[in-house]
Amino acid sequence: MTILLFAEHDNISLSEQTARALTAAARIGGDIDIVVAGKDAEAVAQEAARLDGVRRVLLAECDALEHRLAEPTAALLVSLGAEYDVVIAPATTTGKNVLPRVAALLDVMQVSEIVEVVAADTFKRPIYAGNAIQTVQATDARTVITVRTASFPPTGTQDTPAPIEIVESVGNAGLSRFVENRFARSERPELGSARIVVSGGRALGSEEKFGEIILPLADRLGAAVGASRAAVDAGYASNDWQVGQTGKIVAPDLYIACGISGAIQHLAGMKDAKVIVAINKDEEAPIFQVADYGIVGDIFDLVPQFERQL
């Protein structure tokens, strides 16, 4: 079996999500090639070549691939896909944008956001906001897969880098164009890969209180900041902090939920954390059903005390 892994990167460095997806690919079994699509991305290809278990790295560079828009990127993957049994990618914003188009062009069903590899053609994936796990067997000639990377550890590195081969892009049909990126700059860890996450909910009441209560604790712990959808919708927190089914899926070593009731959409995004601490004044809040440690009390008193004790 041969596997083509679509790399997640920013043209400067390789995302850890790629190494996590590689672990899933290795569990499927077979020869694994990584395709790096971008512009001036040779450094990314060199990082990918050092990942353990990689047979070779395919580097495709052109203006049309700089931002990995779905149309030119999918065309590249389809042109390469004839040689492979499996096309796989992390279930990131880019992966979820590109892979469905690849599946449609190959006329196969996509297996989305797998959390476990049962066999080479059988996978487990969450449904109903993570309340049930579905086992899926792929029967198409080729399999297109996205990986919920929080469920897999990153693979290691190898002493001898894999060879890097240059491949030709297939051009741009002009169906879409890149306008601009707007980034929220922060010195805190990236939410998707942070070891510690401190999240706040609607109970904080305002953007000012969110900043006053959540941010000092996160800074003291060196943690990423998260938020419930209710807090984001109310304008207390940035969109890129949202954790949950419609936000980011995280699996940190420690997740601290402050004033979050625990709606199933939020639990779907953080229930795989190794240790969950919940602080909420409602002792019946659903968050306590998944928490390893629960504190019933007022977050406006308890969280500052917690931060001072640290």
C-alpha contacts under 8 A as a table, 3 or more apart, distances in Angstrom:
res1	aa1	res2	aa2	distance
1	M	29	G	7.01
1	M	30	G	4.70
1	M	31	D	6.44
1	M	84	Y	7.56
1	M	85	D	6.09
1	M	86	V	7.92
2	T	30	G	5.39
2	T	31	D	4.82
2	T	32	I	6.08
2	T	33	D	7.88
2	T	83	E	7.65
2	T	84	Y	5.02
2	T	85	D	5.39
2	T	86	V	6.53
3	I	25	A	7.19
3	I	30	G	6.73
3	I	31	D	6.03
3	I	32	I	4.74
3	I	33	D	6.22
3	I	84	Y	5.61
3	I	85	D	6.02
3	I	86	V	4.69
3	I	87	V	5.96
3	I	88	I	7.34
4	L	32	I	5.96
4	L	33	D	5.02
4	L	34	I	5.76
4	L	35	V	6.89
4	L	81	G	7.43
4	L	84	Y	6.38
4	L	86	V	6.15
4	L	87	V	4.85
4	L	88	I	6.22
5	L	21	A	7.83
5	L	22	L	7.21
5	L	25	A	7.68
5	L	32	I	7.05
5	L	33	D	6.14
5	L	34	I	4.64
5	L	35	V	6.13
5	L	87	V	6.05
5	L	88	I	4.93
5	L	89	A	5.66
6	F	18	T	7.82
6	F	34	I	5.99
6	F	35	V	5.21
6	F	36	V	6.66
6	F	87	V	7.49
6	F	88	I	6.26
6	F	89	A	4.98
6	F	90	P	7.73
6	F	95	G	7.87
7	A	14	L	7.45
7	A	15	S	7.89
7	A	18	T	5.52
7	A	34	I	6.39
7	A	35	V	5.99
7	A	36	V	5.42
7	A	37	A	7.53
7	A	89	A	6.89
7	A	90	P	7.90
8	E	14	L	6.39
8	E	15	S	5.54
8	E	17	Q	6.66
8	E	18	T	5.66
8	E	36	V	7.92
8	E	89	A	7.90
8	E	90	P	7.24
8	E	92	T	8.00
8	E	94	T	7.53
8	E	95	G	7.71
9	H	12	I	7.08
9	H	13	S	5.87
9	H	14	L	4.60
9	H	15	S	5.12
9	H	44	V	7.16
10	D	13	S	6.09
10	D	14	L	7.09
10	D	15	S	7.80
11	N	14	L	7.81
11	N	38	G	6.03
11	N	39	K	6.32
11	N	40	D	6.47
11	N	41	A	4.68
11	N	43	A	7.89
11	N	44	V	6.46
11	N	66	E	7.43
12	I	41	A	6.25
12	I	43	A	6.51
12	I	44	V	6.07
13	S	43	A	6.79
13	S	44	V	5.08
13	S	47	E	7.48
14	L	18	T	7.18
14	L	44	V	5.28
14	L	47	E	6.46
14	L	48	A	6.95
15	S	18	T	5.76
15	S	19	A	7.54
16	E	19	A	5.21
16	E	20	R	6.44
16	E	154	P	6.77
16	E	193	S	7.66
17	Q	20	R	5.06
17	Q	21	A	6.14
17	Q	90	P	6.14
17	Q	149	T	6.13
17	Q	154	P	7.53
18	T	21	A	5.07
18	T	22	L	6.07
18	T	89	A	7.56
18	T	90	P	6.43
18	T	154	P	7.91
19	A	22	L	4.95
19	A	23	T	6.54
19	A	51	L	7.17
19	A	153	P	7.91
19	A	154	P	4.66
19	A	155	T	5.22
19	A	156	G	7.74
20	R	23	T	5.23
20	R	24	A	6.85
20	R	90	P	7.86
20	R	149	T	5.52
20	R	150	A	7.82
20	R	152	F	5.46
20	R	153	P	5.36
20	R	154	P	4.00
20	R	155	T	6.16
21	A	24	A	5.12
21	A	25	A	6.29
21	A	88	I	7.76
21	A	89	A	6.48
21	A	90	P	5.52
21	A	147	V	6.05
21	A	148	R	7.99
21	A	149	T	5.95
21	A	152	F	7.20
21	A	154	P	7.56
22	L	25	A	4.87
22	L	26	A	6.05
22	L	154	P	7.45
22	L	155	T	6.57
23	T	26	A	5.10
23	T	27	R	6.42
23	T	152	F	6.48
23	T	153	P	6.79
23	T	154	P	6.32
23	T	155	T	5.49
24	A	27	R	5.19
24	A	28	I	6.63
24	A	116	E	7.64
24	A	117	V	6.86
24	A	147	V	7.37
24	A	152	F	6.66
25	A	28	I	5.17
25	A	29	G	6.64
25	A	32	I	7.36
25	A	88	I	7.37
26	A	29	G	5.04
26	A	30	G	7.09
26	A	32	I	7.54
26	A	53	G	7.40
27	R	117	V	6.40
27	R	120	A	7.80
28	I	117	V	6.51
28	I	119	A	6.45
28	I	120	A	4.62
28	I	121	D	7.75
29	G	120	A	6.75
31	D	54	V	7.46
31	D	55	R	6.22
32	I	53	G	7.06
32	I	54	V	5.36
32	I	55	R	5.58
32	I	56	R	7.43
33	D	54	V	5.84
33	D	55	R	5.50
33	D	56	R	5.07
33	D	57	V	5.65
33	D	58	L	7.17
34	I	48	A	7.17
34	I	54	V	7.12
34	I	56	R	6.64
34	I	57	V	4.82
34	I	58	L	6.08
35	V	57	V	5.82
35	V	58	L	4.57
35	V	59	L	5.96
35	V	60	A	7.46
36	V	41	A	7.57
36	V	44	V	7.34
36	V	45	A	6.18
36	V	57	V	7.23
36	V	58	L	6.09
36	V	59	L	4.92
36	V	60	A	6.19
37	A	41	A	7.76
37	A	59	L	6.17
37	A	60	A	4.86
37	A	61	E	5.99
37	A	65	L	5.97
37	A	66	E	7.51
37	A	68	R	6.98
37	A	73	T	7.24
38	G	41	A	5.83
38	G	60	A	6.44
38	G	61	E	5.02
38	G	62	C	6.54
38	G	63	D	7.73
38	G	65	L	4.67
38	G	66	E	4.36
38	G	67	H	6.79
38	G	68	R	6.59
39	K	60	A	7.87
39	K	61	E	4.71
39	K	62	C	5.41
39	K	63	D	6.28
39	K	65	L	6.42
39	K	66	E	4.72
40	D	43	A	7.96
40	D	61	E	6.77
41	A	44	V	5.23
41	A	45	A	6.51
41	A	59	L	7.94
41	A	61	E	7.21
42	E	45	A	5.01
42	E	46	Q	6.29
42	E	59	L	7.49
43	A	46	Q	5.08
43	A	47	E	6.39
44	V	47	E	5.13
44	V	48	A	6.25
45	A	48	A	5.00
45	A	49	A	6.11
45	A	57	V	6.56
45	A	58	L	7.80
45	A	59	L	6.53
45	A	164	I	7.10
46	Q	49	A	5.06
46	Q	50	R	6.69
46	Q	161	P	7.76
46	Q	164	I	7.65
47	E	50	R	5.46
47	E	51	L	7.09
48	A	51	L	5.48
48	A	54	V	7.99
48	A	57	V	6.93
49	A	54	V	6.67
49	A	56	R	6.78
49	A	57	V	5.99
49	A	161	P	4.96
49	A	162	A	4.70
49	A	163	P	6.78
49	A	164	I	7.02
50	R	54	V	7.78
50	R	157	T	5.38
50	R	158	Q	5.47
50	R	159	D	7.15
50	R	160	T	6.97
50	R	161	P	4.60
50	R	162	A	6.52
51	L	54	V	6.15
51	L	155	T	6.91
51	L	156	G	6.06
51	L	157	T	4.30
51	L	158	Q	5.82
51	L	161	P	7.61
52	D	155	T	6.47
52	D	156	G	5.46
52	D	157	T	4.52
52	D	158	Q	4.70
53	G	158	Q	7.57
54	V	57	V	7.45
54	V	162	A	6.29
55	R	162	A	5.86
55	R	163	P	7.54
56	R	162	A	5.02
56	R	163	P	5.06
56	R	164	I	5.92
56	R	165	E	7.36
57	V	162	A	6.79
57	V	163	P	6.29
57	V	164	I	4.71
57	V	165	E	6.15
58	L	164	I	5.96
58	L	165	E	4.98
58	L	166	I	5.86
58	L	167	V	6.24
59	L	164	I	6.90
59	L	165	E	6.06
59	L	166	I	4.88
59	L	167	V	5.88
60	A	65	L	7.93
60	A	166	I	6.11
60	A	167	V	5.19
60	A	168	E	5.97
60	A	169	S	5.86
61	E	65	L	6.48
61	E	66	E	7.50
61	E	168	E	7.69
61	E	169	S	6.93
62	C	65	L	5.50
62	C	66	E	6.60
62	C	169	S	6.99
63	D	66	E	5.35
64	A	67	H	7.36
64	A	68	R	7.42
64	A	69	L	7.67
64	A	72	P	6.54
64	A	171	G	6.84
64	A	172	N	5.89
65	L	68	R	4.74
65	L	69	L	6.75
65	L	72	P	6.62
65	L	73	T	6.33
67	H	178	F	7.16
68	R	72	P	7.33
68	R	73	T	5.63
68	R	94	T	7.34
69	L	72	P	6.24
69	L	73	T	6.04
69	L	98	V	7.49
69	L	176	S	7.44
69	L	177	R	7.67
69	L	178	F	7.52
70	A	73	T	5.34
70	A	74	A	5.67
70	A	94	T	7.96
70	A	97	N	5.96
70	A	98	V	4.64
70	A	101	R	7.17
71	E	74	A	5.35
71	E	75	A	6.20
71	E	98	V	7.58
71	E	101	R	7.70
71	E	172	N	7.50
71	E	173	A	7.49
71	E	175	L	6.90
71	E	176	S	7.32
72	P	75	A	5.06
72	P	76	L	6.29
72	P	170	V	7.16
72	P	171	G	6.55
72	P	172	N	5.30
72	P	173	A	7.08
73	T	76	L	5.11
73	T	77	L	6.36
73	T	98	V	6.81
74	A	77	L	5.08
74	A	78	V	6.07
74	A	98	V	5.75
74	A	99	L	7.03
74	A	101	R	6.20
74	A	102	V	5.17
75	A	78	V	5.17
75	A	79	S	6.14
75	A	102	V	7.44
75	A	170	V	6.64
76	L	79	S	5.15
76	L	80	L	6.37
76	L	169	S	5.93
76	L	170	V	5.89
77	L	80	L	5.10
77	L	81	G	5.67
77	L	102	V	6.91
78	V	81	G	4.78
78	V	82	A	6.98
78	V	102	V	6.17
78	V	105	L	7.21
78	V	106	L	7.00
79	S	82	A	6.62
79	S	170	V	7.80
80	L	83	E	6.28
80	L	84	Y	7.62
81	G	84	Y	5.19
81	G	85	D	7.70
81	G	86	V	7.96
81	G	87	V	6.96
82	A	85	D	7.97
84	Y	87	V	7.03
84	Y	142	R	7.50
85	D	141	A	7.18
85	D	142	R	4.90
85	D	143	T	6.35
86	V	142	R	5.71
86	V	143	T	4.71
86	V	144	V	5.88
86	V	145	I	7.52
87	V	142	R	7.77
87	V	143	T	6.28
87	V	144	V	4.86
87	V	145	I	6.31
88	I	99	L	7.95
88	I	144	V	5.82
88	I	145	I	4.67
88	I	146	T	5.68
88	I	147	V	7.44
89	A	95	G	5.69
89	A	99	L	7.36
89	A	145	I	6.51
89	A	146	T	4.96
89	A	147	V	6.26
90	P	95	G	5.67
90	P	96	K	7.99
90	P	146	T	5.38
90	P	147	V	4.76
90	P	148	R	6.51
90	P	149	T	6.23
91	A	94	T	7.67
91	A	95	G	5.16
91	A	96	K	5.50
91	A	112	S	7.77
91	A	113	E	6.01
91	A	146	T	5.00
91	A	147	V	5.10
91	A	148	R	5.47
91	A	149	T	7.02
92	T	95	G	4.98
92	T	96	K	5.91
93	T	96	K	5.35
93	T	97	N	6.16
94	T	97	N	5.01
94	T	98	V	6.14
95	G	98	V	5.31
95	G	99	L	5.76
95	G	146	T	6.98
96	K	99	L	5.84
96	K	100	P	6.73
96	K	146	T	7.29
97	N	100	P	6.70
97	N	101	R	7.50
98	V	101	R	5.58
98	V	102	V	6.49
99	L	102	V	4.88
99	L	103	A	6.18
99	L	110	Q	7.89
99	L	144	V	7.14
99	L	145	I	7.64
99	L	146	T	7.35
100	P	103	A	5.03
100	P	104	A	6.19
100	P	110	Q	6.64
101	R	104	A	5.05
101	R	105	L	6.15
102	V	105	L	5.19
102	V	106	L	6.15
102	V	144	V	7.75
103	A	106	L	5.10
103	A	107	D	5.91
103	A	108	V	5.26
103	A	109	M	6.22
103	A	110	Q	5.84
103	A	144	V	6.04
104	A	107	D	4.83
104	A	108	V	6.28
104	A	109	M	7.60
105	L	108	V	7.93
108	V	140	D	6.13
108	V	141	A	7.95
108	V	142	R	7.04
108	V	143	T	7.22
108	V	144	V	7.51
109	M	138	A	7.93
109	M	140	D	7.33
109	M	143	T	7.52
109	M	144	V	7.16
110	Q	143	T	6.94
110	Q	144	V	4.98
110	Q	145	I	5.84
110	Q	146	T	7.90
111	V	114	I	7.09
111	V	136	V	7.70
111	V	138	A	7.55
111	V	143	T	7.58
111	V	144	V	6.22
111	V	145	I	4.86
111	V	146	T	6.61
112	S	125	R	7.18
112	S	145	I	5.76
112	S	146	T	4.97
112	S	147	V	6.90
113	E	125	R	6.01
113	E	126	P	7.59
113	E	145	I	7.32
113	E	146	T	4.95
113	E	147	V	4.50
113	E	148	R	4.62
114	I	117	V	7.45
114	I	123	F	6.25
114	I	124	K	5.56
114	I	125	R	4.43
114	I	126	P	7.45
114	I	145	I	7.48
114	I	146	T	6.51
114	I	147	V	4.93
114	I	148	R	5.66
115	V	123	F	7.56
115	V	124	K	5.74
115	V	125	R	5.39
115	V	126	P	7.40
115	V	147	V	6.72
115	V	148	R	5.75
115	V	149	T	7.62
115	V	151	S	5.41
115	V	152	F	7.49
116	E	123	F	5.77
116	E	124	K	5.07
116	E	125	R	7.11
116	E	151	S	7.45
117	V	120	A	7.24
117	V	122	T	6.47
117	V	123	F	4.73
117	V	124	K	6.52
118	V	121	D	7.83
118	V	122	T	5.29
118	V	123	F	5.25
118	V	124	K	7.06
119	A	122	T	4.83
119	A	123	F	6.83
121	D	137	Q	5.58
121	D	138	A	5.30
121	D	139	T	7.42
121	D	143	T	7.99
122	T	135	T	6.94
122	T	136	V	5.54
122	T	137	Q	4.27
122	T	138	A	6.30
123	F	135	T	5.64
123	F	136	V	5.29
123	F	137	Q	6.47
124	K	133	I	6.35
124	K	134	Q	5.52
124	K	135	T	4.45
124	K	136	V	6.18
125	R	133	I	5.58
125	R	134	Q	5.33
125	R	135	T	6.55
125	R	136	V	7.62
126	P	129	A	6.99
126	P	130	G	4.80
126	P	131	N	7.22
126	P	132	A	5.88
126	P	133	I	4.47
126	P	134	Q	6.00
127	I	130	G	5.22
127	I	131	N	6.52
127	I	132	A	5.42
127	I	133	I	5.93
127	I	134	Q	6.53
128	Y	131	N	5.39
128	Y	132	A	6.13
129	A	132	A	7.74
129	A	245	Q	6.38
129	A	264	I	6.46
129	A	265	Q	5.87
129	A	268	A	5.47
130	G	133	I	6.86
130	G	264	I	7.94
130	G	267	L	7.93
130	G	268	A	5.09
131	N	264	I	7.92
131	N	268	A	7.72
138	A	143	T	6.65
140	D	143	T	6.33
148	R	151	S	6.10
148	R	152	F	7.79
148	R	249	I	7.84
149	T	152	F	5.41
149	T	153	P	7.73
150	A	153	P	7.51
150	A	249	I	6.81
150	A	250	V	5.91
150	A	251	A	5.35
150	A	272	D	7.81
151	S	251	A	7.47
151	S	272	D	7.66
158	Q	161	P	6.56
172	N	175	L	7.80
174	G	177	R	6.96
184	A	240	D	7.84
186	S	189	P	7.89
188	R	219	D	7.56
188	R	222	G	6.95
188	R	223	A	6.65
188	R	224	A	5.65
188	R	225	V	7.82
189	P	193	S	7.56
189	P	194	A	5.60
189	P	222	G	7.43
189	P	223	A	6.35
189	P	224	A	5.08
190	E	193	S	5.83
190	E	194	A	5.78
190	E	224	A	6.27
191	L	194	A	5.37
191	L	197	V	7.21
191	L	224	A	5.29
191	L	225	V	6.79
191	L	226	G	7.11
191	L	241	W	7.14
191	L	248	K	7.87
191	L	250	V	7.28
192	G	248	K	6.66
192	G	249	I	6.80
192	G	250	V	5.42
192	G	251	A	7.90
193	S	250	V	7.18
193	S	251	A	7.86
193	S	252	P	7.21
194	A	197	V	6.60
194	A	223	A	6.80
194	A	224	A	6.04
194	A	252	P	6.02
195	R	223	A	7.17
195	R	252	P	4.54
195	R	253	D	5.13
195	R	254	L	6.55
196	I	221	L	7.52
196	I	222	G	7.41
196	I	223	A	4.78
196	I	224	A	6.33
196	I	252	P	5.54
196	I	253	D	5.97
196	I	254	L	4.81
196	I	255	Y	5.95
196	I	256	I	7.99
197	V	218	A	7.36
197	V	223	A	5.19
197	V	224	A	4.79
197	V	225	V	5.72
197	V	226	G	6.39
197	V	252	P	6.72
197	V	254	L	6.40
197	V	255	Y	4.92
197	V	256	I	6.25
198	V	214	I	6.89
198	V	217	L	7.52
198	V	218	A	5.78
198	V	223	A	6.46
198	V	224	A	6.35
198	V	225	V	5.17
198	V	226	G	5.86
198	V	255	Y	6.04
198	V	256	I	4.76
198	V	257	A	6.25
198	V	258	C	7.52
199	S	214	I	7.12
199	S	225	V	5.73
199	S	226	G	4.11
199	S	227	A	4.78
199	S	228	S	7.23
199	S	255	Y	7.55
199	S	256	I	6.05
199	S	257	A	4.97
199	S	258	C	5.95
199	S	260	I	7.94
200	G	203	A	7.89
200	G	204	L	7.00
200	G	210	F	6.91
200	G	214	I	6.49
200	G	226	G	6.52
200	G	227	A	4.85
200	G	228	S	6.50
200	G	231	A	7.22
200	G	257	A	6.12
200	G	258	C	4.83
200	G	259	G	5.91
200	G	260	I	6.31
201	G	204	L	6.13
201	G	227	A	5.84
201	G	228	S	5.16
201	G	229	R	7.87
201	G	230	A	6.60
201	G	231	A	5.08
201	G	257	A	7.79
201	G	258	C	6.38
201	G	259	G	4.98
201	G	260	I	4.52
201	G	261	S	7.65
202	R	205	G	5.90
202	R	228	S	7.31
202	R	230	A	5.54
202	R	231	A	4.54
202	R	234	A	7.45
202	R	236	Y	7.87
202	R	259	G	6.79
202	R	260	I	6.89
203	A	259	G	5.06
203	A	260	I	7.03
204	L	207	E	7.95
204	L	209	K	5.84
204	L	210	F	5.75
204	L	259	G	6.62
205	G	209	K	6.65
205	G	210	F	7.59
205	G	236	Y	7.72
206	S	209	K	5.28
206	S	210	F	6.21
206	S	235	G	7.76
206	S	236	Y	5.48
207	E	210	F	4.99
207	E	211	G	6.27
207	E	235	G	6.68
207	E	236	Y	3.90
207	E	237	A	6.57
208	E	211	G	5.25
208	E	212	E	6.11
208	E	236	Y	7.62
209	K	212	E	4.80
209	K	213	I	5.84
210	F	213	I	5.44
210	F	214	I	5.55
210	F	215	L	7.26
210	F	236	Y	6.33
210	F	237	A	7.40
211	G	214	I	5.69
211	G	215	L	5.22
211	G	216	P	7.69
212	E	215	L	6.38
212	E	216	P	6.88
213	I	216	P	6.48
213	I	217	L	7.14
213	I	300	F	6.96
213	I	303	V	6.65
213	I	304	P	6.60
214	I	217	L	5.59
214	I	218	A	6.27
214	I	225	V	7.65
214	I	258	C	7.92
214	I	303	V	7.83
215	L	218	A	5.05
215	L	219	D	6.04
215	L	225	V	7.22
216	P	219	D	5.10
216	P	220	R	6.09
216	P	307	E	7.13
217	L	220	R	5.10
217	L	221	L	6.25
217	L	303	V	7.47
217	L	304	P	7.62
217	L	306	F	7.82
217	L	307	E	5.24
218	A	221	L	5.22
218	A	222	G	5.85
218	A	223	A	4.71
218	A	224	A	6.38
218	A	225	V	6.42
219	D	222	G	4.98
219	D	223	A	6.22
220	R	223	A	7.68
220	R	307	E	7.07
220	R	310	L	7.33
225	V	241	W	6.29
226	G	241	W	4.59
226	G	242	Q	5.80
226	G	243	V	6.04
227	A	231	A	6.11
227	A	232	V	6.63
227	A	237	A	6.60
227	A	241	W	5.52
227	A	242	Q	4.86
227	A	243	V	5.89
228	S	231	A	5.29
228	S	232	V	6.44
228	S	242	Q	5.67
228	S	243	V	5.87
228	S	244	G	7.13
228	S	260	I	6.88
228	S	266	H	6.36
229	R	232	V	4.99
229	R	233	D	5.94
229	R	242	Q	5.86
229	R	243	V	7.12
229	R	244	G	7.34
229	R	247	G	7.69
229	R	266	H	7.38
230	A	233	D	5.14
230	A	234	A	6.08
231	A	234	A	5.14
231	A	235	G	6.39
231	A	236	Y	5.30
231	A	237	A	6.08
232	V	235	G	5.14
232	V	236	Y	5.70
232	V	237	A	4.86
232	V	238	S	6.10
232	V	239	N	5.96
232	V	241	W	7.86
232	V	242	Q	6.57
233	D	236	Y	7.63
234	A	237	A	7.93
235	G	238	S	7.29
237	A	241	W	6.77
237	A	242	Q	7.94
238	S	241	W	5.51
238	S	242	Q	7.32
239	N	242	Q	5.58
240	D	247	G	7.62
241	W	247	G	7.81
241	W	248	K	7.81
242	Q	246	T	7.91
242	Q	247	G	4.89
242	Q	248	K	6.21
243	V	246	T	7.54
243	V	247	G	4.78
243	V	248	K	4.70
243	V	249	I	6.22
243	V	250	V	7.28
243	V	266	H	6.22
243	V	269	G	5.55
243	V	270	M	7.07
244	G	247	G	4.74
244	G	248	K	5.68
244	G	249	I	6.04
244	G	265	Q	5.42
244	G	266	H	4.04
244	G	267	L	6.45
244	G	268	A	5.61
244	G	269	G	3.76
244	G	270	M	6.82
245	Q	248	K	7.08
245	Q	249	I	7.17
245	Q	265	Q	5.01
245	Q	266	H	6.28
245	Q	268	A	5.60
245	Q	269	G	5.54
246	T	265	Q	7.44
247	G	269	G	7.39
248	K	269	G	6.28
249	I	268	A	7.47
249	I	269	G	4.22
249	I	270	M	6.22
250	V	269	G	5.91
250	V	270	M	5.30
250	V	272	D	7.39
250	V	273	A	7.07
251	A	270	M	5.96
251	A	271	K	7.42
251	A	272	D	5.11
251	A	273	A	4.18
251	A	274	K	7.01
252	P	255	Y	6.34
252	P	272	D	7.89
252	P	273	A	4.98
252	P	274	K	6.48
253	D	273	A	5.84
253	D	274	K	4.86
253	D	275	V	6.00
254	L	273	A	6.34
254	L	274	K	6.19
254	L	275	V	4.85
254	L	276	I	5.97
254	L	277	V	7.59
255	Y	270	M	7.61
255	Y	273	A	6.28
255	Y	274	K	7.91
255	Y	275	V	6.26
255	Y	276	I	4.84
255	Y	277	V	6.13
256	I	276	I	6.03
256	I	277	V	4.72
256	I	278	A	5.95
256	I	279	I	7.74
257	A	260	I	5.87
257	A	276	I	7.54
257	A	277	V	6.14
257	A	278	A	4.79
257	A	279	I	6.16
258	C	278	A	6.22
258	C	279	I	4.99
258	C	280	N	6.45
258	C	299	I	6.47
258	C	303	V	7.84
259	G	278	A	7.92
259	G	279	I	6.10
259	G	280	N	5.02
259	G	281	K	7.64
259	G	299	I	6.45
260	I	278	A	7.78
260	I	279	I	7.77
260	I	280	N	6.85
260	I	287	I	7.11
261	S	280	N	7.27
261	S	282	D	7.99
261	S	285	A	5.11
261	S	286	P	6.03
261	S	287	I	5.59
262	G	266	H	6.09
262	G	267	L	5.99
262	G	285	A	6.66
262	G	286	P	5.05
262	G	287	I	4.18
262	G	288	F	7.93
263	A	266	H	5.41
263	A	267	L	6.31
263	A	286	P	6.98
263	A	287	I	7.61
264	I	267	L	4.94
264	I	268	A	6.08
265	Q	268	A	5.35
265	Q	269	G	7.09
266	H	269	G	5.44
266	H	270	M	6.91
267	L	270	M	5.39
267	L	271	K	5.31
267	L	287	I	7.63
268	A	271	K	6.08
269	G	272	D	7.84
270	M	273	A	5.77
271	K	276	I	7.86
271	K	290	V	6.87
273	A	276	I	6.33
275	V	291	A	7.50
275	V	292	D	5.99
275	V	293	Y	8.00
276	I	290	V	7.38
276	I	291	A	4.81
276	I	292	D	5.22
276	I	293	Y	6.47
277	V	291	A	5.63
277	V	292	D	6.09
277	V	293	Y	4.80
277	V	294	G	5.77
277	V	295	I	7.85
278	A	287	I	6.64
278	A	288	F	6.46
278	A	291	A	6.01
278	A	293	Y	6.40
278	A	294	G	4.79
278	A	295	I	6.18
279	I	294	G	6.04
279	I	295	I	4.83
279	I	296	V	6.01
279	I	297	G	6.73
279	I	298	D	7.79
279	I	299	I	6.45
280	N	283	E	6.99
280	N	285	A	7.39
280	N	294	G	7.96
280	N	295	I	6.53
280	N	296	V	5.24
280	N	297	G	5.70
280	N	298	D	6.58
280	N	299	I	6.58
281	K	295	I	7.96
281	K	296	V	4.87
281	K	297	G	4.23
281	K	298	D	5.33
281	K	299	I	7.41
282	D	285	A	5.44
282	D	296	V	6.63
282	D	297	G	7.68
283	E	288	F	7.59
283	E	296	V	5.83
284	E	288	F	7.47
285	A	288	F	6.06
285	A	289	Q	7.98
286	P	289	Q	5.49
286	P	290	V	7.64
287	I	290	V	5.78
287	I	291	A	6.26
288	F	291	A	4.90
288	F	292	D	7.98
288	F	293	Y	7.92
288	F	294	G	6.05
291	A	294	G	6.14
297	G	301	D	7.92
297	G	302	L	6.93
298	D	301	D	5.53
298	D	302	L	6.09
299	I	302	L	4.99
299	I	303	V	5.36
300	F	303	V	6.17
300	F	304	P	6.83
301	D	304	P	6.00
301	D	305	Q	6.46
302	L	305	Q	5.13
302	L	306	F	6.07
303	V	306	F	4.95
303	V	307	E	6.17
304	P	307	E	4.99
304	P	308	R	6.13
305	Q	308	R	5.11
305	Q	309	Q	6.20
306	F	309	Q	5.23
306	F	310	L	6.56
307	E	310	L	5.31
